[in-house]
């Protein structure tokens, strides 16, 4: 059983009053951004909590707010991050991630593709992983796009799926959008051997960051493919790659993905290719993955979301948000959209926030929230600067902002 709590105030009565207050909020936002003397340090939290951030916005003013916020955010991020791009090094706490990249082809009108390619190695001396990184730099060449090869921050067996990797990869993506004209809807994840282990793990839990993913010669460990519902996923394996039963497990994943797609034909796009004649090295025949991935664009607003938490937990997934602490262990949430109606099918979390924008549905019309056949909410949902700013700070992706939110809580 669920109960509904709104994040936002009720919309103002009367169109004229609403338009006036909405326009006033935009004027205040413009002034607040202009008043920032040091454009490298905008106080985003103060803006998010200001009274103007609670005012109901019109559709048109929301579009203006997105433009203002995006320009200010990108301007400040370029100033803050230019040094790490020049250095080719990201830092997060005690971890450092060197990276190099090459640009291929002409710049498309829609922006460049980005391929994040993870090297093999793992629990070995640093020199072994350094050699694997050098090998990965020249392993693939896309016809178009940025081919980026990070060096894992550690030399452990799980070098590509520890909890610091997710945030560092999101920052890498943001930086490549800012400095190399990458289209955030054309970002692809790939990796070989231990890098393939990383693809198995990162793709389901970061599916909303990528357009497609390809796993080469890796091992999934304990992870599940359930979260791949909206992310095209390719798997390449040598039929004689018996170490850690990689070949057997790849066949099992093929069966799992086929079963998931049969149960849910709208999702789980996949391609599994097992080369019977090869062992761990596939003679670069797996390079066909690049063209396959590049045919896809990120699905930002899927009609159905299957969110399964892993050992590294996240607070958001597509248009859903929840505190990691509120999930059951490896809990799942399944939600689908049918026009103006959101239906919650499974909720193994105590509190779940649903976020909306005008690309998803018409926020000038009523939105209905259901728990199966039980109606939790019917009415309009208010757009506000507070929700816009919150989603900008959380995602760092001005192309993927939400303007309104509702929260449902699970009753004891």
C-alpha positions as CSV (number, residue, x, y, z in Angstrom):
1,X,0.0,0.0,0.0
2,X,1.3,3.4,-0.9
3,X,0.5,7.0,0.1
4,X,1.3,10.2,-1.8
5,X,3.3,13.2,-0.7
6,X,3.9,16.1,-3.1
7,X,7.3,17.7,-3.2
8,X,5.8,21.0,-4.4
9,X,3.1,23.5,-3.5
10,X,-0.3,23.4,-5.2
11,X,-0.5,25.5,-8.3
12,X,-1.8,29.1,-7.9
13,X,-5.4,29.7,-8.6
14,X,-6.0,31.7,-11.7
15,X,-3.9,31.8,-14.9
16,X,-3.0,35.5,-14.6
17,X,-1.6,35.1,-11.1
18,X,0.3,32.0,-12.1
19,X,1.8,33.7,-15.2
20,X,2.8,36.8,-13.2
21,X,4.5,34.8,-10.4
22,X,6.2,32.6,-13.0
23,X,7.6,35.5,-14.9
24,X,8.8,37.1,-11.6
25,X,10.7,33.9,-10.7
26,X,12.5,34.0,-14.0
27,X,13.4,37.7,-13.5
28,X,14.8,36.8,-10.0
29,X,16.8,33.9,-11.5
30,X,18.3,36.1,-14.1
31,X,19.3,38.7,-11.5
32,X,20.7,36.1,-9.1
33,X,22.9,34.7,-11.8
34,X,24.0,38.1,-12.9
35,X,24.9,39.0,-9.3
36,X,27.4,36.2,-9.1
37,X,30.7,38.1,-9.3
38,X,32.8,34.9,-9.4
39,X,31.2,32.8,-12.1
40,X,33.3,29.9,-11.0
41,X,31.4,29.6,-7.7
42,X,27.7,30.0,-8.2
43,X,25.9,29.1,-5.0
44,X,23.5,26.6,-6.6
45,X,22.2,25.3,-3.2
46,X,21.1,28.8,-2.3
47,X,19.3,29.2,-5.6
48,X,17.6,25.8,-5.1
49,X,16.3,26.8,-1.7
50,X,15.3,30.4,-2.5
51,X,11.6,31.4,-2.4
52,X,11.6,31.9,-6.2
53,X,12.5,28.2,-6.5
54,X,9.1,27.2,-5.1
55,X,6.9,29.3,-7.5
56,X,4.8,27.5,-10.1
57,X,6.3,27.9,-13.6
58,X,4.5,28.0,-16.9
59,X,5.8,25.8,-19.8
60,X,7.3,28.8,-21.6
61,X,9.1,30.1,-18.5
62,X,10.4,26.6,-17.7
63,X,12.0,26.6,-21.2
64,X,13.6,30.0,-20.4
65,X,14.8,28.7,-17.0
66,X,16.4,25.6,-18.6
67,X,18.3,27.9,-21.0
68,X,19.5,30.2,-18.3
69,X,20.5,27.4,-15.9
70,X,22.2,25.4,-18.6
71,X,24.3,28.3,-19.9
72,X,25.4,29.3,-16.4
73,X,26.2,25.7,-15.4
74,X,28.2,25.0,-18.5
75,X,30.1,28.3,-18.2
76,X,31.1,27.6,-14.6
77,X,32.0,23.9,-15.3
78,X,34.3,24.9,-18.2
79,X,36.2,27.2,-15.9
80,X,36.4,24.6,-13.1
81,X,37.4,21.6,-15.1
82,X,39.7,23.0,-17.8
83,X,42.8,22.1,-15.7
84,X,41.8,18.4,-15.3
85,X,41.2,18.1,-19.0
86,X,44.6,19.6,-19.8
87,X,46.2,17.3,-17.3
88,X,44.2,14.2,-18.5
89,X,43.5,13.2,-14.9
90,X,40.4,12.9,-12.7
91,X,40.5,12.8,-8.9
92,X,37.9,11.5,-6.5
93,X,39.0,11.3,-2.9
94,X,42.1,9.1,-2.7
95,X,41.6,7.9,-6.3
96,X,43.1,9.2,-9.5
97,X,42.1,8.2,-13.0
98,X,44.4,9.2,-15.9
99,X,42.7,9.2,-19.3
100,X,43.6,9.7,-23.0
101,X,41.4,10.0,-26.1
102,X,41.5,10.3,-29.8
103,X,39.0,12.0,-32.1
104,X,37.9,10.3,-35.3
105,X,36.0,11.7,-38.2
106,X,34.3,15.0,-38.8
107,X,32.1,16.7,-36.3
108,X,28.4,15.6,-36.9
109,X,25.7,18.2,-36.7
110,X,24.2,16.4,-33.7
111,X,27.5,16.2,-31.8
112,X,30.2,13.6,-31.5
113,X,29.8,10.0,-30.3
114,X,31.8,9.0,-27.2
115,X,33.2,5.5,-26.7
116,X,34.5,4.8,-23.1
117,X,36.8,1.7,-23.5
118,X,38.0,-0.1,-20.4
119,X,41.2,-2.1,-20.3
120,X,41.9,-5.6,-19.0
121,X,44.2,-6.7,-16.3
122,X,42.9,-6.6,-12.7
123,X,44.5,-8.0,-9.6
124,X,48.1,-7.6,-10.8
125,X,51.1,-5.3,-10.5
126,X,50.7,-1.8,-11.8
127,X,53.0,-2.4,-14.7
128,X,50.6,-5.2,-16.0
129,X,47.6,-2.9,-15.9
130,X,49.6,-0.1,-17.4
131,X,50.5,-2.4,-20.3
132,X,46.8,-3.4,-20.7
133,X,45.9,0.3,-20.8
134,X,48.4,0.9,-23.5
135,X,47.0,-2.0,-25.5
136,X,43.4,-0.7,-25.1
137,X,44.3,2.7,-26.5
138,X,44.8,1.2,-30.0
139,X,42.4,-1.7,-29.8
140,X,39.4,-0.1,-31.6
141,X,38.9,2.8,-34.0
142,X,35.4,4.2,-34.6
143,X,34.6,5.8,-37.9
144,X,33.4,8.8,-36.0
145,X,33.6,9.9,-32.4
146,X,35.8,10.3,-29.4
147,X,37.6,7.0,-28.4
148,X,38.4,7.5,-24.7
149,X,40.6,5.1,-22.7
150,X,40.8,5.7,-18.9
151,X,43.4,4.0,-16.7
152,X,41.7,2.3,-13.7
153,X,42.5,4.1,-10.4
154,X,43.4,0.8,-8.7
155,X,45.1,-2.5,-9.4
156,X,42.5,-4.7,-7.8
157,X,40.5,-7.6,-9.4
158,X,37.4,-5.4,-9.4
159,X,39.2,-2.3,-10.8
160,X,36.2,-1.2,-13.0
161,X,33.2,-1.7,-10.8
162,X,34.1,-0.3,-7.4
163,X,31.9,2.5,-6.1
164,X,34.3,5.4,-7.1
165,X,34.0,4.4,-10.8
166,X,30.4,5.5,-11.4
167,X,30.9,9.1,-10.4
168,X,34.2,9.4,-12.2
169,X,32.7,8.1,-15.4
170,X,29.8,10.6,-15.1
171,X,32.3,13.4,-14.7
172,X,34.3,12.1,-17.7
173,X,31.1,12.2,-19.8
174,X,30.2,15.7,-18.6
175,X,33.7,16.9,-19.5
176,X,33.6,15.4,-23.0
177,X,30.3,17.1,-23.6
178,X,31.7,20.4,-22.4
179,X,35.1,20.3,-24.2
180,X,34.8,17.9,-27.2
181,X,31.3,18.6,-28.5
182,X,30.1,15.1,-27.4
183,X,26.3,14.5,-27.7
184,X,25.3,13.1,-24.2
185,X,22.7,10.9,-26.0
186,X,25.5,9.1,-28.0
187,X,27.7,7.8,-25.2
188,X,28.8,4.1,-25.4
189,X,30.5,1.8,-22.9
190,X,32.8,-1.1,-23.8
191,X,35.6,-3.1,-22.2
192,X,37.8,-6.2,-22.7
193,X,38.5,-8.9,-20.1
194,X,38.5,-7.2,-16.7
195,X,37.1,-4.2,-18.7
196,X,34.3,-6.5,-19.7
197,X,33.7,-7.3,-16.1
198,X,33.1,-3.6,-15.7
199,X,30.6,-3.5,-18.5
200,X,28.6,-6.3,-17.0
201,X,28.4,-4.4,-13.8
202,X,28.2,-0.7,-14.8
203,X,25.8,-1.0,-17.7
204,X,22.8,-2.1,-15.6
205,X,23.4,0.3,-12.8
206,X,24.3,3.3,-15.0
207,X,21.9,2.5,-17.9
208,X,20.5,6.0,-18.1
209,X,24.0,7.4,-18.9
210,X,24.6,5.4,-22.0
211,X,23.1,4.8,-25.5
212,X,24.4,1.2,-25.7
213,X,27.1,-1.1,-24.2
214,X,29.3,-3.9,-25.4
215,X,31.0,-6.5,-23.1
216,X,34.1,-8.3,-24.4
217,X,35.5,-11.5,-22.7
218,X,34.5,-10.6,-19.2
219,X,32.7,-12.1,-16.2
220,X,29.6,-10.7,-14.6
221,X,30.3,-11.9,-11.0
222,X,27.1,-11.4,-9.0
223,X,25.3,-8.8,-11.2
224,X,21.9,-9.1,-12.9
225,X,20.8,-8.1,-16.4
226,X,17.4,-6.9,-15.2
227,X,18.4,-3.2,-15.3
228,X,19.3,-3.4,-19.0
229,X,15.6,-3.1,-20.0
230,X,16.2,0.2,-21.9
231,X,19.9,-0.2,-22.8
232,X,21.0,-2.1,-25.9
233,X,23.6,-4.6,-24.8
234,X,26.1,-6.7,-26.9
235,X,28.1,-9.6,-25.5
236,X,31.1,-11.1,-27.3
237,X,32.9,-14.2,-26.1
238,X,35.3,-16.8,-27.2
239,X,33.8,-20.3,-27.1
240,X,37.0,-21.7,-25.7
241,X,37.4,-18.9,-23.1
242,X,37.0,-21.4,-20.1
243,X,38.8,-19.3,-17.4
244,X,36.3,-18.5,-14.6
245,X,33.7,-20.3,-16.9
246,X,33.4,-17.1,-18.9
247,X,32.1,-19.0,-22.0
248,X,29.5,-20.9,-20.0
249,X,28.3,-17.8,-18.2
250,X,28.1,-15.8,-21.5
251,X,25.7,-18.5,-22.8
252,X,23.7,-18.3,-19.7
253,X,23.4,-14.5,-20.1
254,X,22.3,-15.1,-23.7
255,X,19.5,-17.2,-22.4
256,X,18.6,-14.7,-19.7
257,X,18.4,-11.8,-22.1
258,X,16.3,-13.8,-24.5
259,X,13.9,-14.7,-21.7
260,X,13.7,-11.1,-20.5
261,X,12.9,-9.9,-24.0
262,X,10.3,-12.6,-24.6
263,X,8.6,-11.5,-21.4
264,X,8.9,-7.8,-22.2
265,X,9.1,-7.4,-26.0
266,X,9.5,-3.6,-25.7
267,X,12.9,-3.9,-24.0
268,X,16.1,-5.8,-23.6
269,X,17.6,-5.2,-27.1
270,X,20.7,-7.4,-27.2
271,X,23.2,-9.1,-29.5
272,X,25.2,-12.1,-28.2
273,X,28.0,-13.4,-30.4
274,X,30.1,-16.4,-29.2
275,X,33.0,-17.3,-31.4
276,X,33.5,-21.1,-31.1
277,X,37.0,-21.1,-32.5
278,X,38.5,-18.5,-30.2
279,X,39.7,-18.4,-26.6
280,X,40.2,-15.2,-24.6
281,X,41.5,-13.3,-27.6
282,X,38.9,-12.8,-30.4
283,X,41.3,-11.5,-33.0
284,X,39.5,-8.1,-33.0
285,X,36.3,-9.6,-34.6
286,X,34.5,-8.1,-31.6
287,X,35.2,-4.6,-33.2
288,X,31.9,-4.9,-35.0
289,X,30.4,-3.8,-31.7
290,X,31.2,-0.1,-32.4
291,X,29.0,0.1,-35.5
292,X,26.2,-1.8,-33.7
293,X,26.3,0.4,-30.7
294,X,26.4,3.6,-32.8
295,X,23.1,2.9,-34.3
296,X,21.4,3.6,-31.0
297,X,20.7,6.8,-29.0
298,X,20.1,7.1,-25.3
299,X,16.5,6.5,-24.2
300,X,15.9,9.3,-21.7
301,X,12.2,8.8,-21.0
302,X,11.4,5.1,-21.3
303,X,7.8,4.1,-21.1
304,X,8.8,1.4,-18.6
305,X,11.7,1.4,-16.1
306,X,13.1,-1.7,-14.3
307,X,15.5,-0.4,-11.6
308,X,17.4,-3.0,-9.6
309,X,20.0,-1.9,-7.0
310,X,23.4,-3.6,-7.0
311,X,26.1,-3.6,-4.4
312,X,27.0,-0.1,-5.5
313,X,23.8,1.8,-5.1
314,X,22.5,4.8,-6.9
315,X,19.9,7.5,-5.9
316,X,18.4,7.9,-9.4
317,X,17.6,6.0,-12.5
318,X,16.0,7.6,-15.5
319,X,13.0,9.7,-14.1
320,X,13.0,7.9,-10.8
321,X,14.8,8.9,-7.6
322,X,15.1,7.2,-4.2
323,X,17.5,7.2,-1.3
324,X,19.8,4.1,-1.5
325,X,19.2,3.6,2.3
326,X,15.5,3.2,1.7
327,X,15.8,0.2,-0.6
328,X,15.5,-3.4,0.4
329,X,18.8,-5.3,-0.2
330,X,19.2,-5.4,-4.0
331,X,15.6,-4.1,-4.2
332,X,13.7,-3.5,-7.4
333,X,11.3,-0.8,-8.6
334,X,9.2,-1.3,-11.7
335,X,7.2,1.6,-13.1
336,X,5.5,2.3,-16.4
337,X,3.9,5.3,-18.1
338,X,0.7,5.1,-20.1
339,X,0.1,8.6,-21.5
340,X,-0.7,10.9,-18.5
341,X,-0.8,7.9,-16.1
342,X,2.1,6.4,-14.1
343,X,1.6,2.9,-12.8
344,X,3.8,1.4,-10.1
345,X,4.1,-2.3,-10.5
346,X,6.8,-3.1,-7.9
347,X,8.3,-0.9,-5.2
348,X,10.9,-2.5,-2.9
349,X,11.8,0.9,-1.4
350,X,10.2,2.9,1.4
351,X,10.0,6.2,-0.6
352,X,10.1,6.9,-4.3
353,X,10.2,10.2,-6.2
354,X,8.7,10.4,-9.7
355,X,10.1,13.3,-11.8
356,X,8.5,14.8,-14.9
357,X,9.1,17.3,-17.7
358,X,7.1,18.4,-20.7
359,X,9.0,16.0,-23.0
360,X,7.5,13.1,-21.0
361,X,3.9,14.3,-20.7
362,X,1.7,17.4,-20.7
363,X,2.2,19.1,-17.3
364,X,-0.6,21.5,-18.1
365,X,-3.0,18.5,-17.8
366,X,-3.8,16.2,-14.9
367,X,-1.3,13.5,-14.1
368,X,-2.5,10.2,-12.5
369,X,-0.4,8.0,-10.3
370,X,-1.6,4.4,-9.7
371,X,-0.4,1.5,-7.5
372,X,-1.9,-1.2,-9.7
373,X,-5.6,-0.5,-9.8
374,X,-5.4,1.9,-6.8
375,X,-5.4,5.6,-7.6
376,X,-2.8,7.6,-5.5
377,X,-3.0,11.0,-7.2
378,X,-5.0,12.8,-9.9
379,X,-4.2,16.4,-10.6
380,X,-1.7,18.8,-12.1
381,X,1.9,18.7,-11.0
382,X,3.7,22.0,-10.5
383,X,6.9,22.9,-12.4
384,X,9.5,24.8,-10.3
385,X,13.0,26.1,-10.4
386,X,13.8,24.1,-7.3
387,X,13.2,20.8,-9.1
388,X,15.1,22.0,-12.2
389,X,18.1,23.1,-10.2
390,X,18.1,19.9,-8.1
391,X,18.1,17.7,-11.2
392,X,20.8,19.8,-12.8
393,X,23.1,19.5,-9.8
394,X,22.4,15.8,-9.4
395,X,23.0,14.8,-13.1
396,X,25.2,17.5,-14.4
397,X,23.4,17.1,-17.7
398,X,21.6,20.2,-18.9
399,X,19.9,18.1,-21.7
400,X,18.2,15.9,-19.2
401,X,16.4,18.1,-16.6
402,X,13.1,17.6,-14.8
403,X,10.8,20.4,-13.8
404,X,8.3,18.7,-11.5
405,X,8.2,15.9,-8.9
406,X,5.9,13.8,-6.8
407,X,6.9,11.4,-4.0
408,X,5.1,8.1,-3.0
409,X,5.8,6.5,0.3
410,X,5.2,2.9,1.3
411,X,3.0,2.4,4.3
412,X,4.1,0.0,7.0
